[in-house]
Amino acid sequence: MQPEEHTLPLGAPDGWTEAAEFAEQCGSRLFYVTDQPLVGNEGEPLAIVEQGKLTVISTVALGYTRIPQKLAAIFEGNGTELSAVPQPRLLAGMIRSNQPGRLALVLMSAFIAILATGGFGVFYGSIWTMAAELTPVRLSVISVLGVAAVTVSLVVGNGLWEHSHEREPRWLGRLDNLSTLITVGISTALIFVASVLALWLLGLVVVPPGYLREQVGSTPYFRIGWFAACLGTLGGAVASNFDRSPRIRSATYNPRENARRD
């Protein structure tokens, strides 16, 4: 027997009613799993919405961990405690669904720009001297500023920021923007860490230890790689302005939801 195909346009105004009627016709419970947030009549976040034999489940409302186990509990009728959704749990679920690690693989132009710019610093004695004098705290501050610059450049350059007053309820617009910033920030931080390691290895390969010790009195290879990556983030921030990959836009909730509505 061939399974019957049926389109359930839950994003349309009458989509849920049509899906619920379809479930009634089938005579069995229908589960619809979505990665979009669900909002109650009073504007509160929900994990589960039931209408007749239709049960709509929002995976982002289930948080960051143990999603298969939580879904199994709902399918078995034991997930009632998951219905109330605190906003921090919803935010964590939205970040998980955005998959920051996968987005980091998309941002190759920023990664290449950091390596290309920072690579020059590995060869300059003045950079070695400055890196040897910088404390880990100061390097950490420079790193955070650099990652923030690339993050803001990517968000603004790709039009990922949404005006929360244009979204109802407004708290959902704020969560959209916050999840976007955190997702892109995590992805950029992963790229930065990879750049530090790559430039550290580059320094180990091309700079003889004896020569480096003669110039700065020690062999601070890791600090040189770290500082060079910090300098490279400036180039990464510029390059990210030209990064307009559709995959960047599709990695956040605002463009995905707008595309589904269209």
N, C-alpha and C positions, 0 to 999 in steps of 0.2 A: 504494500500500500504506500502510495506516495504521500508525503506530508503536505498538508495544505499551507500555502504561503499567504500571509495576511499582513498588510502594512498597518502599523498602529502609530499614527501621527500624534504622539503625546505632546509635542511642542505646540500644536495648534490649540485654539481656545476650547474646542470641544473634543480634544484628543482623548482625555481621560474618560469622558463619558462613552465615547465610541469603543475604547479598549475594554471598559467595564462591561458594556453590552456584549462584546465579543466573548469575554470570559463567561458570561452567563449562558450564551448560546452553546459554548463548548461544554458547559456543565462541570467545569473543573477550575481550580484556582490558577490564576495567571500571575506570574512574577515578572516584573519588569525592572531590570537593574540598570541604573544610569550613573554617570560620574558627575552629574550636575547637582547643585544644591537644591533641596526642596524647602519650600516656605509655606507655613501654615496660614490660616485665615487671618490671624492676628499678627502676622509678620515674623513669627518665630521660626527658627531653623528646625527641620524635621529629618529624621533618618528613614522613617517608614510612613507611607500614606496608603490607607486602604479605602477602596470604594467598591462595595459589593465583593465579587470574587477577584478583583484586581488588587494586587499589592505592588506598589512602587517603592523601590529601595534605592537610596542614595549612598553609593560607596564612600564618597568623600565625608559623609557624616559619621562614618564608622571609625574615623581616626587614621592613625599611621600604621598600626601593626595588627596582625592576626585577622586580616580581612576575610580570608576563606573560612576561618572558624566562625566568625561573626555571621557571615552569610548563611553558613550551614545551620546555625542556631535559629536564624529567622525563618529559613525554609521549614524547619522542624517545629516552628511555633514557640520557640523559647527565647526570642530576642526582644521581649517587651521592654526590658530595661534599657535597650538601645534607642528607644523612641525619642527621649529627651536628649537634645544635642547642645552641649555648651559650645560657644563659639571657638574657644581654643582648639577643641577636638575637630571642629569643622575646618579650621585653618590648617591644621596638621594634615588632614585628609586631602585638602586641595593642593598642598605642596607635594604630597606623595603622588597624587595623580598627575601632576605636572612633570614628574620624573626629572629632577635637576641633573642627574648623571647623564641622561640621554641628551639633554640640551647642551651640556658641556661638549659633547662630540660634534654638535652643530657649529659651535663657535670657533671653528678652526682659523678663521681670518684673524681674530683677536689673539689667539695663541701664537700664530706665526709672527704677528707684529711684535708681540712681547719678546719672542726669541730673537728676532732680527734686530730689534733696538737694544735689548739687553746684551746680546752677543758682543757688541762693540765694547761694552763696559768691561768684559772679561779681559780684554787686551790692554787696557790703559792703567798705568801705574798710579795715576791720581785716584782712580776708582778703588784700586787695591788699598791705598793708604786711608781713604775715607771709610771704606768698609771695615777696616781693622779697628778704627776708632769708634764706630757706631755701636751703641749698646743694643742688646736684643729688644729692649723696650722701645727704643727709638725706631729700630727697624720694623717692629710690629706696628707702630703707629703709621709709618710710611706705607706699609703693606695694606693696612685697612683703608687708608685714603686712596691708594691706587685702585684697589678692588672696587671701592665705592664709586670712583670716577668712571670706570668701565661699566659698572652696573647701571648707573644713571644714564650714561650715553646710550646703552643698548635699549633701555626702557623708553627713553624719550625718542630716540631715533627710529624705533619701530612702532611708535604710536601705541604702546602697551598700557599707558596710564589712562584711567577712566575717571571722568568727573562723577564722584559719588552721588551728587545731587540729581544726576540724570537716571539713577537706578533706584528701583523700589523693591524691597526696603533699602534704605541708605546703608545700613550696616553691611549688606551684601556687597555693595560697591566698594566699601572700605576694605572688606576681606579680600575681594578680587585684587585690589591694588597691593595690599600687603603680601598676599601669596605670590603675586608677580615679582615684587621686589625681592622677596626671600628666595624664590626659585632662581631668578637670574643671579642674585648674589651668591648663592651656593655654587652655581655652575661656574661663575667667574672665579670664585675662590679655589675650586678644583683646578681650573686652568692655571691659576697663579702658582699653586703648589707644584704642579707638573713643570712649570717654567723654572721654578727655583731648583728643582732636582736636575733638570736638563742643563741649566747653566752651571750648576755645581760640577756636574760630570764633565762639561766642556772645559772648565777651568782645570780640573784634575788632568785632563788629557793634554792641553796645549801649554800650560804654564809649568815649567820645571820647579820642583820644590826648592832647590837651592837658590835659584834666581829670585823666587818670591820671598824667601827668607832674607835674602840680601837687601831687598827693596823695603820691606816693612817690618823685618825683625821676627816674623812668624809665618805660619802657613794657614791663613784664615780662608781656606777654599770655600767653605760653606757660606761664610758671611759675604764673600765676593759674589757668589751665585745668588744669594738672597738679595743683596743690594742691586745687582744688575737686573734682576727680575722686577724690583721696585721701579727702577728707571724705565724698564720696558713697558710697564703698565701705562705710562704716559702715551707711548706709541700705540698701545692696545686701545686706549680710550679714543684716540683719533681714528684708528682703523675701524672700530666698532660703529662709528657714524656711517660707514659705508656698507655695513653688514645688513642686508635687507632680505635675508632668507625667509621664505614663507614658513619654514619649519620653526623659526624663532617665534613668529606670531602665533602659530598653532599650538605652541607649548604652554600657553596661558589660557585662563578661562574666558576672558573678555572676547578675543577673536573667535574662539571655538563656539561659544554660545551664540554670537552674532551670526556666524556661518550657518549654524543649525536653524536659526530662526528664518534666515533667508531661504 
